[in-house]
Amino acid sequence: MAELASEFGMVADHVGMVYRRGNQETQALVDCSLTVPRGTWTSLIGASGCGKSTLLRIFADIVKPTHGAASLHGVSPAEARANRIFSMVSQQSTMLPWRKIMENVELGLEVAGVDKAARRKAAQEAIDLVGLRGFEKAYPSELSGGMRQRAAIARALTLKPQFLLMDEPFGALDELTREKLNFELLRILKETGATLLLVTHSISEAIILSDQVAVMTPRPGRISRLVDIGFGHARSAAMRDDPRFAAYETELRHSLYGTPVASPAEANQTYA
């Protein structure tokens, strides 16, 4: 699987990261290895400061690892960025307040030098995909937080990324909006076929949005456990009522706090 992912997916190979400020050093990651096969969805969970966002930022070519290497589709993060293989969405929607939603969604393509007609077409397709048709001429201040975050996802999708990197994208939203956007994101992932790497502090969000959940140790962060989530990709809100969902929550909670727990397979239920 690692060999397959190294060519077509995402791989962190014994990654280490040390931040230096003057004479002070902070070891953020140590010997951190992760494989995300192409077309699958993975979440990173762990205590605040454990290095989840650092690992995501290494894949996004925002920071360079001190040790080891990362790759997307068999190339370095820098090459992947240059070839627009991935897009990143953060917790803050970062909409430019003086630009309308259509113009904000077009921004990535505009910076990339795509001509106006082509970027307008791509932006409209992305706006339709996230359910914002009719709001193209609205300003960010006229939209709710959830709608602004949909626009941020639309902007990321205009590049038609093979990989979607998301850092707490729904963390600032209320619980009802957050869960609704979780299932909207599932629909988008199925339609686009994008590979997802998500940083989240929410165990339930990780279960909803993942094929596997990577549990990280406190700083210095490393992957301590991978938990496979066996719901397939045909998911709906009904999955929360499946006994396995609660079992996964228990397993992940105990994985975070170091207490042994039985496997969710013991729930012995079939999800329909």
DRENMAR-560567 format. One line per 3 residues: number of its first residue (from 1); their letters; for each residue x negated, z, y negated of N, C-alpha, C. Coordinates in pm, 1 decimal. Layout:
BEGIN
NUM) a) X/Z/Y/X/Z/Y/X/Z/Y; ... .
//
This chain:
BEGIN
1) mae) -82.8/0.0/120.7/0.0/0.0/0.0/-86.6/0.0/-126.2; -198.1/77.7/-123.4/-285.1/81.9/-240.1/-346.3/-54.5/-267.7; -383.3/-126.4/-158.8/-440.3/-259.5/-176.6/-338.0/-354.4/-236.2 .
4) las) -212.6/-346.9/-188.3/-106.5/-431.2/-242.0/-82.7/-399.9/-389.7; -77.1/-269.7/-423.2/-50.0/-230.8/-560.8/-164.8/-268.3/-652.6; -288.6/-265.9/-600.9/-402.2/-299.4/-686.8/-393.7/-443.1/-734.8 .
7) efg) -326.1/-528.3/-657.1/-312.2/-668.3/-697.3/-184.2/-692.3/-776.2; -76.5/-623.2/-738.6/52.7/-655.1/-797.2/119.8/-538.4/-870.2; 67.5/-417.7/-857.2/130.5/-301.7/-919.3/38.5/-229.3/-1015.2 .
10) mva) 49.8/-96.4/-1017.4/-31.0/-12.9/-1106.1/-113.6/83.8/-1021.0; -239.3/104.1/-1059.8/-327.2/193.9/-986.4/-410.8/275.5/-1083.9; -412.2/407.8/-1064.2/-509.9/495.0/-1127.9/-604.2/539.9/-1017.2 .
13) dhv) -731.6/510.4/-1032.7/-829.7/535.4/-928.0/-926.7/644.3/-972.4; -901.3/767.9/-926.6/-987.8/882.7/-956.4/-1016.2/894.1/-1106.8; -910.0/888.5/-1183.5/-922.2/890.5/-1329.3/-949.6/1032.2/-1379.1 .
16) gmv) -1043.6/1042.8/-1469.9/-1071.1/1167.2/-1540.8/-1070.5/1141.7/-1689.6; -1029.2/1241.8/-1766.6/-1024.1/1225.7/-1912.7/-1067.6/1355.0/-1979.5; -1170.1/1344.3/-2062.9/-1219.1/1456.9/-2141.9/-1203.7/1421.5/-2288.8 .
19) yrr) -1131.4/1507.0/-2362.4/-1121.7/1490.3/-2507.0/-1230.1/1575.2/-2572.4; -1300.5/1517.3/-2667.4/-1408.6/1588.6/-2735.8/-1380.2/1596.7/-2885.0; -1393.1/1715.1/-2940.5/-1382.4/1735.6/-3084.3/-1497.0/1826.4/-3126.4 .
22) gnq) -1598.5/1766.2/-3188.5/-1718.3/1841.4/-3220.4/-1786.3/1888.1/-3093.1; -1811.4/2018.0/-3083.1/-1873.8/2073.7/-2963.6/-1771.7/2118.9/-2859.6; -1642.2/2098.4/-2889.5/-1537.5/2144.5/-2800.0/-1491.6/2031.4/-2708.4 .
25) etq) -1477.9/2063.8/-2578.9/-1429.6/1967.8/-2480.9/-1302.6/2019.5/-2413.9; -1206.8/1928.4/-2391.8/-1084.5/1961.0/-2318.3/-1069.7/1863.7/-2203.3; -1068.6/1916.7/-2081.1/-1051.5/1832.5/-1962.8/-902.6/1811.2/-1941.3 .
28) alv) -852.8/1691.5/-1975.0/-709.8/1662.7/-1963.4/-671.6/1618.8/-1822.9; -754.0/1534.0/-1761.8/-728.1/1483.0/-1626.9/-855.4/1494.1/-1544.6; -839.9/1519.5/-1415.1/-955.1/1522.6/-1326.1/-915.5/1462.2/-1192.0 .
31) dcs) -993.9/1364.0/-1145.4/-973.8/1302.4/-1014.2/-827.4/1267.7/-990.2; -767.1/1198.9/-1087.0/-623.3/1168.2/-1084.5/-603.2/1028.2/-1026.4; -536.6/1020.6/-911.9/-512.7/892.1/-846.0/-363.1/871.4/-823.6 .
34) ltv) -316.7/750.6/-850.2/-174.1/718.5/-837.3/-158.5/570.4/-808.3; -67.6/537.5/-718.2/-33.7/398.7/-687.5/115.2/377.3/-713.6; 147.2/277.3/-795.1/286.0/241.3/-824.3/305.8/96.9/-779.5 .
37) prg) 364.7/74.5/-662.5/383.1/-63.1/-614.4/470.5/-145.3/-709.0; 448.2/-273.8/-710.2/520.8/-365.7/-796.7/671.3/-357.8/-769.9; 748.8/-352.7/-877.6/893.4/-353.2/-866.3/954.0/-217.5/-835.0 .
40) twt) 871.8/-111.8/-832.3/922.5/22.2/-803.7/924.2/106.3/-930.5; 983.0/224.6/-917.5/1000.5/314.7/-1032.2/936.8/449.0/-999.5; 848.8/495.9/-1088.5/778.3/622.1/-1067.3/789.3/709.0/-1190.8 .
43) sli) 810.9/838.3/-1169.9/810.5/935.3/-1279.3/694.5/1032.3/-1263.3; 641.0/1077.0/-1376.5/540.7/1182.7/-1380.4/606.0/1308.1/-1435.2; 597.8/1419.1/-1360.3/649.0/1545.6/-1410.8/539.6/1651.1/-1398.5 .
46) gas) 549.9/1753.1/-1482.0/451.8/1861.2/-1481.1/466.2/1943.8/-1606.8; 393.7/2053.6/-1611.8/400.4/2142.8/-1727.4/350.4/2072.6/-1853.0; 396.3/2117.5/-1968.0/348.2/2063.0/-2095.3/195.9/2076.9/-2101.5 .
49) gcg) 130.2/1969.2/-2146.6/-14.3/1971.6/-2158.8/-90.2/1939.6/-2032.0; -18.3/1896.5/-1925.4/-86.4/1871.8/-1797.9/-151.6/1734.2/-1791.0; -127.5/1649.3/-1891.0/-192.8/1518.4/-1891.8/-102.7/1402.3/-1855.3 .
52) kst) 28.6/1426.2/-1845.2/121.1/1316.5/-1811.2/111.0/1202.3/-1911.5; 123.3/1237.5/-2039.0/118.7/1134.4/-2143.1/-19.4/1071.4/-2153.6; -123.0/1149.6/-2126.4/-258.3/1093.8/-2127.5/-272.0/985.0/-2023.1 .
55) llr) -221.1/1010.1/-1901.5/-229.1/908.7/-1796.4/-150.8/784.2/-1835.9; -32.7/802.7/-1893.4/46.7/688.5/-1938.5/-28.7/610.6/-2046.1; -91.6/681.8/-2138.1/-163.9/616.3/-2247.9/-287.6/543.6/-2198.4 .
58) ifa) -345.2/589.2/-2087.8/-456.5/515.4/-2027.2/-406.8/380.7/-1974.4; -292.6/381.7/-1905.6/-234.8/255.7/-1858.5/-199.5/164.5/-1976.4; -159.0/223.8/-2089.3/-118.4/145.4/-2206.3/-236.7/103.5/-2293.8 .
61) div) -358.5/135.6/-2252.2/-479.3/98.4/-2326.4/-484.2/164.2/-2464.6; -424.2/282.1/-2476.8/-432.3/357.0/-2601.9/-556.9/444.7/-2602.9; -591.8/499.1/-2485.7/-716.1/574.2/-2469.3/-788.7/521.3/-2345.9 .
64) kpt) -920.0/538.7/-2344.8/-1001.5/495.3/-2231.8/-1037.9/615.9/-2146.7; -1027.5/605.8/-2013.3/-1064.3/719.7/-1929.5/-1213.2/749.2/-1936.4; -1247.0/875.9/-1922.6/-1387.1/915.6/-1917.9/-1448.5/881.4/-1783.5 .
67) hga) -1366.9/892.1/-1678.8/-1411.5/861.1/-1542.9/-1303.7/778.0/-1474.1; -1345.0/702.5/-1372.8/-1249.7/625.0/-1295.1/-1196.5/505.3/-1370.4; -1091.4/444.9/-1317.4/-1037.3/322.8/-1376.6/-888.1/312.6/-1348.1 .
70) asl) -819.4/235.7/-1433.2/-676.9/206.8/-1414.5/-657.6/56.7/-1419.1; -553.3/7.8/-1352.5/-524.9/-135.3/-1354.6/-374.9/-158.7/-1346.1; -331.4/-272.3/-1401.3/-193.9/-319.1/-1391.4/-199.9/-464.0/-1346.0 .
73) hgv) -131.2/-493.5/-1237.6/-130.9/-629.4/-1183.4/-273.3/-680.5/-1158.1; -360.9/-587.2/-1119.6/-496.5/-625.5/-1082.8/-591.9/-644.3/-1197.3; -551.1/-618.4/-1320.7/-640.0/-633.2/-1436.0/-646.2/-501.3/-1512.0 .
76) spa) -744.3/-489.4/-1601.0/-760.2/-366.9/-1678.4/-646.1/-352.4/-1778.5; -620.0/-229.6/-1827.0/-517.2/-212.3/-1929.7/-541.0/-298.5/-2053.3; -667.4/-316.8/-2092.2/-696.4/-400.9/-2209.2/-654.9/-545.4/-2184.5 .
79) ear) -684.4/-597.7/-2065.0/-642.9/-734.1/-2031.3/-491.6/-743.1/-2020.6; -430.0/-640.3/-1963.7/-283.8/-639.8/-1950.7/-217.3/-639.5/-2087.9; -273.7/-563.9/-2182.3/-218.2/-561.7/-2318.3/-235.2/-697.6/-2384.9 .
82) anr) -352.7/-756.4/-2370.8/-378.3/-886.8/-2432.4/-284.2/-993.7/-2378.1; -245.8/-981.2/-2251.6/-157.3/-1079.3/-2187.9/-11.0/-1038.2/-2191.5; 18.9/-930.7/-2264.3/155.6/-880.8/-2281.7/225.4/-857.8/-2147.3 .
85) ifs) 150.7/-797.8/-2053.8/204.6/-769.6/-1921.6/295.4/-646.8/-1925.0; 270.4/-554.6/-2018.3/349.8/-432.3/-2024.1/404.1/-410.2/-2164.7; 506.4/-325.4/-2172.1/557.8/-274.6/-2299.2/571.5/-124.6/-2286.5 .
88) mvs) 564.8/-55.5/-2402.4/573.3/89.9/-2402.1/684.4/135.7/-2495.6; 759.6/236.6/-2451.1/865.3/298.1/-2531.2/836.3/447.7/-2536.5; 832.9/504.6/-2657.4/804.1/646.5/-2673.5/930.8/724.0/-2707.7 .
91) qqs) 916.5/853.7/-2728.7/1032.2/938.9/-2757.3/1096.9/903.2/-2890.1; 1016.3/869.8/-2988.8/1069.1/831.1/-3119.1/1091.7/680.5/-3122.2; 1207.7/639.8/-3167.8/1243.1/497.9/-3165.6/1161.6/415.8/-3264.9 .
94) tml) 1104.0/478.8/-3365.9/1016.0/413.8/-3464.3/1071.5/280.9/-3515.6; 1196.4/281.6/-3557.5/1254.1/165.2/-3623.3/1211.0/162.3/-3769.9; 1177.6/46.8/-3820.9/1145.4/32.7/-3962.9/1276.2/38.8/-4042.0 .
97) pwr) 1293.6/138.0/-4128.7/1424.2/162.6/-4191.3/1471.7/51.4/-4283.5; 1378.6/-28.9/-4335.7/1417.0/-135.5/-4429.2/1450.5/-266.4/-4358.1; 1436.9/-268.3/-4226.5/1467.6/-389.0/-4150.5/1593.3/-366.9/-4068.2 .
100) kim) 1676.5/-470.2/-4057.1/1796.1/-462.6/-3974.7/1756.2/-459.4/-3826.8; 1851.4/-426.2/-3741.3/1822.5/-409.8/-3599.6/1765.3/-537.8/-3539.4; 1823.6/-653.3/-3571.0/1768.8/-778.5/-3520.4/1622.4/-794.7/-3560.5 .
103) env) 1591.3/-765.0/-3685.5/1454.5/-781.0/-3733.7/1360.6/-679.9/-3670.2; 1410.4/-559.3/-3642.9/1329.1/-459.9/-3573.4/1301.0/-502.4/-3430.0; 1402.3/-555.1/-3363.1/1384.6/-596.3/-3224.3/1288.7/-714.9/-3214.9 .
106) elg) 1289.0/-799.1/-3316.0/1199.8/-915.9/-3318.1/1054.4/-880.5/-3347.4; 1029.4/-758.4/-3392.2/900.1/-725.5/-3453.0/781.4/-753.6/-3361.6; 791.6/-714.2/-3233.1/679.4/-735.9/-3142.5/643.8/-882.5/-3128.4 .
109) lev) 746.2/-966.7/-3119.0/721.7/-1110.3/-3108.2/669.0/-1167.8/-3238.8; 716.2/-1112.4/-3350.3/667.2/-1157.2/-3481.0/518.9/-1128.1/-3494.3; 477.1/-1007.6/-3455.6/335.4/-971.3/-3460.6/253.5/-1060.6/-3367.8 .
112) agv) 314.2/-1101.0/-3255.2/244.8/-1187.2/-3159.1/239.3/-1332.8/-3203.6; 304.3/-1364.3/-3316.4/298.2/-1499.8/-3369.6/398.4/-1596.6/-3310.6; 501.9/-1545.0/-3245.5/605.5/-1631.9/-3188.0/691.8/-1687.5/-3300.8 .
115) dka) 728.6/-1815.1/-3292.6/805.5/-1876.4/-3400.8/944.3/-1814.6/-3412.1; 1006.0/-1829.8/-3528.5/1128.4/-1757.7/-3561.2/1242.6/-1788.3/-3465.9; 1260.8/-1915.3/-3431.6/1372.7/-1952.0/-3344.8/1358.0/-1889.4/-3206.7 .
118) arr) 1236.5/-1893.1/-3152.7/1212.4/-1839.1/-3018.8/1228.0/-1687.0/-3017.1; 1176.1/-1621.1/-3121.2/1187.4/-1475.2/-3120.6/1330.7/-1429.6/-3146.8; 1406.4/-1507.1/-3226.5/1546.4/-1472.4/-3250.1/1626.4/-1484.0/-3120.0 .
121) kaa) 1599.3/-1588.0/-3041.1/1667.6/-1606.8/-2913.6/1634.6/-1492.0/-2817.4; 1504.9/-1458.0/-2807.4/1463.3/-1350.8/-2717.3/1521.1/-1216.4/-2761.3; 1523.5/-1193.1/-2892.7/1577.4/-1067.2/-2944.4/1726.3/-1055.1/-2914.9 .
124) qea) 1800.1/-1166.6/-2931.1/1943.4/-1161.8/-2904.2/1970.3/-1134.1/-2756.4; 1891.0/-1194.4/-2669.4/1906.8/-1169.9/-2525.6/1882.2/-1022.5/-2494.0; 1779.7/-964.0/-2556.2/1748.2/-823.9/-2531.3/1855.3/-731.7/-2589.2 .
127) idl) 1905.7/-764.4/-2706.6/2012.5/-685.8/-2768.8/2137.7/-688.1/-2681.5; 2169.1/-804.2/-2627.4/2284.0/-814.1/-2536.4/2261.8/-729.1/-2411.8; 2138.4/-730.9/-2361.0/2107.8/-660.6/-2236.8/2124.6/-509.7/-2251.5 .
130) vgl) 2090.8/-455.4/-2368.8/2102.2/-310.3/-2388.8/2237.2/-269.5/-2448.4; 2327.3/-366.9/-2466.7/2462.1/-335.2/-2511.3/2476.4/-310.6/-2660.4; 2396.2/-379.5/-2742.0/2403.9/-361.1/-2886.9/2458.2/-483.7/-2960.5 .
133) rgf) 2517.5/-579.0/-2889.1/2575.9/-694.8/-2957.1/2679.5/-646.5/-3059.1; 2672.1/-704.2/-3178.3/2759.8/-664.0/-3286.7/2691.8/-572.6/-3388.2; 2573.3/-523.0/-3352.7/2500.4/-432.3/-3442.6/2370.9/-495.8/-3493.6 .
136) eka) 2357.0/-627.3/-3476.6/2233.8/-695.2/-3516.3/2202.6/-677.8/-3664.9; 2306.2/-670.6/-3749.9/2284.6/-663.8/-3894.5/2289.0/-521.9/-3949.3; 2301.4/-424.9/-3860.4/2303.3/-284.6/-3903.8/2160.4/-237.0/-3929.8 .
139) yps) 2148.2/-137.4/-4016.9/2018.9/-73.3/-4041.1/2006.1/47.4/-3947.1; 1883.3/87.1/-3913.6/1865.5/200.1/-3822.2/1941.3/326.0/-3864.5; 1948.8/352.2/-3993.0/2016.8/473.0/-4041.1/2166.5/470.9/-4012.6 .
142) els) 2219.3/353.1/-3981.9/2362.8/340.2/-3954.2/2396.0/358.8/-3806.4; 2293.5/378.4/-3723.6/2313.8/391.5/-3579.2/2285.6/534.2/-3532.9; 2345.4/571.9/-3421.8/2317.1/701.5/-3360.9/2177.9/699.5/-3298.4 .
145) ggm) 2128.9/818.3/-3260.7/1997.4/826.5/-3197.7/1991.7/747.4/-3068.1; 2098.7/753.0/-2990.0/2101.3/678.3/-2865.4/2098.1/528.1/-2887.3; 2168.3/482.1/-2989.5/2169.2/338.3/-3019.1/2033.4/293.4/-3071.6 .
148) rqr) 1968.1/377.0/-3151.8/1833.5/341.7/-3198.8/1736.1/333.5/-3080.8; 1753.3/421.6/-2983.5/1665.1/417.1/-2866.9/1693.7/293.5/-2782.5; 1818.5/251.0/-2775.5/1851.0/123.8/-2708.9/1779.8/8.5/-2779.0 .
151) aai) 1778.3/12.6/-2913.2/1710.2/-92.8/-2989.2/1560.4/-92.8/-2960.1; 1501.6/27.6/-2945.2/1359.3/36.0/-2912.0/1332.3/-23.7/-2774.3; 1422.6/0.6/-2679.6/1408.0/-59.0/-2546.7/1424.1/-210.5/-2555.3 .
154) ara) 1519.1/-256.2/-2635.9/1538.0/-400.8/-2654.3/1410.9/-464.4/-2709.0; 1348.5/-399.1/-2806.9/1224.0/-453.2/-2863.4/1117.2/-465.2/-2755.1; 1107.8/-364.0/-2668.4/1010.5/-370.8/-2559.9/1042.0/-484.7/-2464.2 .
157) ltl) 1170.6/-509.8/-2441.2/1210.4/-611.7/-2343.9/1191.4/-753.9/-2395.1; 1180.0/-772.9/-2526.7/1161.8/-908.4/-2579.1/1034.3/-973.1/-2526.0; 936.5/-889.6/-2491.3/810.8/-941.9/-2438.7/820.7/-975.5/-2290.0 .
160) kpq) 939.4/-951.0/-2232.2/963.0/-974.2/-2089.2/851.0/-911.4/-2005.2; 829.9/-780.9/-2022.8/717.0/-714.7/-1956.4/737.1/-702.1/-1805.6; 628.0/-715.0/-1733.4/631.8/-688.7/-1590.5/630.4/-538.6/-1563.3 .
163) fll) 576.8/-462.9/-1660.1/565.9/-318.5/-1645.8/621.9/-251.9/-1770.6; 703.0/-148.2/-1750.7/761.9/-74.1/-1860.7/709.3/69.2/-1854.2; 636.5/108.6/-1959.2/579.3/242.5/-1968.7/663.7/321.8/-2067.5 .
166) mde) 715.7/437.1/-2024.5/807.9/512.4/-2108.8/765.4/659.3/-2115.3; 747.2/709.4/-2237.8/701.8/845.9/-2260.2/815.1/928.0/-2321.1; 886.6/1002.9/-2236.3/1000.0/1085.6/-2280.9/1096.5/1004.9/-2369.0 .
169) pfg) 1141.3/888.0/-2325.4/1219.2/801.5/-2414.9/1353.4/860.7/-2457.0; 1407.3/953.7/-2377.3/1538.3/1009.8/-2408.7/1531.1/1159.5/-2438.8; 1410.5/1210.4/-2459.5/1390.3/1353.4/-2475.2/1457.0/1414.5/-2596.8 .
172) ald) 1479.0/1335.2/-2702.5/1537.4/1388.3/-2825.6/1689.3/1376.1/-2828.8; 1748.3/1325.1/-2721.6/1892.2/1299.0/-2720.9/1968.7/1412.8/-2653.7; 2098.3/1423.0/-2685.7/2181.0/1522.1/-2619.4/2200.0/1483.7/-2472.6 .
175) elt) 2241.4/1580.7/-2391.0/2246.1/1562.6/-2246.3/2339.5/1449.4/-2204.3; 2457.3/1438.1/-2266.5/2552.7/1334.2/-2228.7/2498.3/1195.1/-2259.5; 2441.2/1178.8/-2380.3/2382.7/1049.4/-2418.0/2265.3/1016.2/-2328.9 .
178) rek) 2185.3/1117.5/-2299.5/2066.5/1097.3/-2216.1/2104.8/1045.6/-2078.2; 2204.8/1108.6/-2015.8/2243.7/1065.0/-1881.8/2303.8/924.5/-1885.0; 2381.9/894.9/-1988.0/2438.2/760.7/-1999.6/2327.6/656.3/-2009.4 .
181) lnf) 2224.3/685.5/-2090.0/2114.4/589.9/-2104.4/2028.8/582.9/-1978.9; 2021.7/691.5/-1901.7/1953.1/684.4/-1772.8/2011.7/573.5/-1686.9; 2144.1/569.1/-1677.1/2208.3/469.5/-1591.2/2207.6/330.8/-1655.4 .
184) ell) 2205.1/325.0/-1789.0/2186.8/196.1/-1855.6/2048.0/140.9/-1824.0; 1948.3/229.7/-1824.2/1812.0/186.6/-1792.7/1803.3/137.5/-1648.6; 1870.8/203.5/-1557.8/1872.5/156.1/-1419.1/1925.0/13.3/-1410.4 .
187) ril) 2033.4/-13.1/-1482.5/2090.4/-147.8/-1483.2/1988.5/-248.3/-1536.7; 1920.6/-213.1/-1644.7/1821.8/-302.7/-1704.5/1705.2/-326.5/-1609.0; 1658.7/-222.0/-1543.1/1547.6/-236.6/-1449.2/1584.5/-330.2/-1334.6 .
190) ket) 1707.6/-318.0/-1285.3/1750.3/-405.6/-1176.1/1760.7/-550.5/-1223.1; 1807.5/-570.7/-1346.6/1822.9/-707.1/-1397.9/1689.4/-772.2/-1429.9; 1592.9/-693.1/-1475.9/1463.7/-749.8/-1517.2/1359.0/-747.0/-1407.1 .
193) gat) 1375.6/-656.9/-1310.0/1275.6/-643.9/-1204.6/1147.7/-577.0/-1248.7; 1147.6/-512.2/-1365.4/1027.1/-449.0/-1418.5/987.4/-327.3/-1335.6; 857.6/-302.0/-1330.0/802.0/-182.0/-1269.1/802.3/-72.4/-1374.5 .
196) lll) 848.8/47.1/-1337.5/862.6/156.2/-1434.3/765.5/268.9/-1405.7; 697.7/316.8/-1512.0/625.0/443.5/-1508.2/678.9/527.9/-1622.5; 740.9/640.8/-1587.4/813.1/724.9/-1682.5/753.1/864.2/-1687.2 .
199) vth) 729.1/914.5/-1807.3/694.1/1055.0/-1827.6/820.5/1129.1/-1869.1; 851.9/1237.5/-1799.0/970.2/1315.4/-1833.3/948.3/1461.9/-1800.2; 1017.8/1549.4/-1873.9/1019.1/1691.5/-1841.0/1144.8/1727.8/-1761.9 .
202) sis) 1233.0/1631.9/-1741.0/1360.9/1658.0/-1674.5/1352.6/1620.7/-1527.1; 1371.6/1719.3/-1439.5/1368.7/1692.9/-1296.4/1482.3/1600.0/-1256.5; 1602.6/1623.2/-1309.0/1715.8/1538.0/-1270.9/1694.9/1395.0/-1319.5 .
205) eai) 1640.3/1377.2/-1440.2/1611.9/1242.3/-1489.3/1510.2/1173.0/-1400.1; 1408.4/1246.8/-1355.5/1308.1/1189.3/-1265.8/1371.6/1140.7/-1136.0; 1465.2/1217.7/-1082.8/1531.5/1177.0/-958.0/1616.7/1052.7/-980.2 .
208) ils) 1692.7/1050.4/-1089.1/1780.8/937.2/-1117.7/1700.7/807.9/-1133.0; 1584.5/816.1/-1196.2/1511.0/696.4/-1237.6/1389.6/663.1/-1150.5; 1377.6/724.7/-1033.5/1253.3/707.6/-957.3/1274.6/670.5/-811.3 .
211) dqv) 1179.3/591.4/-761.4/1159.8/575.3/-617.6/1063.5/681.8/-567.3; 970.4/722.3/-654.2/880.7/831.8/-621.0/855.5/913.6/-747.2; 841.4/1044.5/-728.2/810.5/1134.5/-838.3/672.6/1193.7/-812.3 .
214) avm) 583.3/1177.8/-909.9/448.3/1232.2/-899.4/443.7/1366.2/-972.2; 414.0/1471.8/-897.8/404.9/1606.3/-954.3/260.4/1631.5/-994.6; 238.6/1674.9/-1118.2/103.9/1698.7/-1168.6/76.4/1847.6/-1182.7 .
217) tpr) -47.2/1885.0/-1158.9/-90.1/2024.1/-1174.7/-105.8/2055.7/-1323.3; -107.2/2185.4/-1359.6/-143.0/2221.4/-1496.9/-283.1/2171.1/-1530.1; -311.3/2159.2/-1660.0/-440.5/2105.8/-1704.4/-557.5/2180.5/-1639.9 .
220) pgr) -658.9/2105.6/-1592.2/-669.4/1959.1/-1594.7/-579.0/1895.0/-1490.1; -504.7/1793.2/-1531.7/-402.2/1734.4/-1448.2/-456.6/1645.9/-1337.5; -392.1/1660.0/-1224.3/-412.5/1567.0/-1112.1/-279.8/1556.9/-1038.9 .
223) isr) -263.2/1453.9/-959.0/-140.3/1439.4/-881.1/-149.1/1532.9/-761.5; -60.6/1632.0/-756.7/-63.2/1729.0/-647.1/31.6/1690.8/-533.9; 134.5/1612.4/-566.7/231.8/1576.1/-463.6/311.2/1454.6/-507.0 .
226) lvd) 343.4/1368.6/-412.2/433.4/1256.1/-434.8/559.6/1279.6/-352.3; 674.2/1275.3/-418.8/801.8/1294.7/-350.7/879.5/1164.6/-354.1; 907.4/1108.4/-237.5/985.7/984.9/-229.0/1133.7/1016.9/-248.7 .
229) igf) 1200.6/937.0/-332.2/1343.2/954.4/-360.6/1418.2/843.9/-286.8; 1497.7/880.5/-188.0/1552.5/782.1/-94.9/1691.0/730.3/-127.1; 1716.8/698.3/-254.2/1848.5/648.5/-291.4/1854.4/496.2/-302.1 .
232) gha) 1742.1/426.3/-283.9/1743.2/282.3/-304.3/1765.2/248.6/-450.7; 1794.7/121.0/-480.7/1813.2/79.4/-620.2/1958.8/58.2/-658.0; 2050.5/72.7/-564.5/2193.7/60.3/-595.7/2246.9/199.5/-627.6 .
235) rsa) 2224.5/245.2/-750.5/2255.2/382.8/-787.9/2370.0/388.1/-887.8; 2441.4/498.3/-882.1/2548.7/523.2/-978.2/2552.6/672.6/-1005.9; 2638.4/712.6/-1098.9/2648.5/853.8/-1134.3/2691.3/939.1/-1015.2 .
238) amr) 2752.8/876.8/-913.5/2796.8/950.6/-794.8/2679.9/1010.5/-718.1; 2557.1/960.3/-741.7/2441.3/1012.9/-670.1/2419.9/1161.4/-700.1; 2467.4/1206.6/-816.1/2448.3/1347.7/-850.8/2530.5/1439.9/-761.3 .
241) ddp) 2634.6/1385.4/-696.9/2717.5/1465.2/-607.2/2668.1/1461.8/-462.9; 2568.9/1377.3/-436.8/2512.3/1370.0/-302.7/2430.0/1497.2/-276.7; 2446.8/1561.4/-160.3/2370.2/1683.6/-131.2/2219.2/1664.4/-141.1 .
244) rfa) 2172.7/1541.5/-117.3/2028.9/1517.9/-126.9/1977.9/1534.7/-268.6; 2064.5/1507.9/-368.4/2020.0/1519.9/-506.8/1977.3/1664.3/-534.6; 2060.7/1758.7/-495.5/2026.5/1900.0/-514.9/1902.8/1938.0/-433.6 .
247) aye) 1890.1/1878.2/-314.2/1773.5/1907.5/-231.2/1645.4/1856.3/-296.1; 1651.6/1735.2/-355.6/1535.3/1683.6/-427.7/1501.1/1772.7/-547.4; 1604.1/1817.2/-620.2/1579.6/1906.9/-732.7/1506.1/2032.4/-686.6 .
250) tel) 1550.7/2089.4/-574.9/1487.6/2209.8/-522.3/1343.7/2183.0/-480.7; 1323.8/2070.9/-410.4/1187.9/2037.6/-365.5/1093.4/2019.2/-483.6; 1138.8/1946.7/-586.8/1052.3/1921.4/-701.6/1026.1/2049.6/-780.3 .
253) rhs) 1128.3/2133.7/-792.7/1109.0/2259.6/-864.7/1006.7/2346.5/-792.9; 1018.0/2352.5/-661.2/922.0/2431.8/-585.1/783.5/2366.9/-585.7; 778.4/2234.3/-590.1/649.0/2166.2/-599.4/578.5/2200.1/-730.9 .
256) lyg) 656.4/2211.5/-837.7/599.2/2245.9/-967.6/547.0/2388.8/-970.8; 619.7/2479.0/-902.5/583.6/2620.5/-909.5/510.1/2670.6/-786.4; 484.5/2579.1/-691.4/397.5/2614.1/-580.4/460.6/2690.4/-466.5 .
259) tpv) 593.9/2688.3/-454.1/661.9/2759.9/-347.1/706.6/2661.8/-239.5; 678.6/2686.9/-112.0/719.4/2593.3/-6.1/870.7/2576.7/-0.8; 914.4/2457.3/39.8/1056.9/2429.9/50.3/1078.8/2322.5/155.1 .
262) asp) 1193.6/2325.8/219.6/1225.0/2225.4/321.1/1247.5/2089.7/257.2; 1230.0/1984.6/336.8/1248.8/1848.0/289.0/1395.9/1818.8/262.6; 1424.7/1731.7/160.8/1563.8/1691.2/136.7/1625.5/1616.6/253.8 .
265) aea) 1543.9/1564.7/344.7/1598.6/1493.7/460.6/1688.2/1586.0/542.6; 1664.1/1716.3/529.4/1744.3/1810.8/605.7/1887.6/1820.4/554.8; 1910.8/1763.5/436.3/2049.3/1756.6/388.2/2134.4/1672.5/483.0 .
268) nqt) 2066.0/1577.0/554.0/2130.3/1498.6/660.6/2261.6/1434.7/616.0; 2256.5/1375.9/496.2/2374.9/1308.5/444.0/2340.3/1163.0/417.2; 2437.9/1076.7/426.7/2419.1/935.4/396.0/2480.9/905.6/262.3 .
271) ya) 2400.9/847.5/169.4/2451.3/813.0/35.5/2513.0/674.0/38.5; 2635.8/664.1/-6.4/2705.6/534.6/-8.5/2725.5/490.6/-150.3 .
//
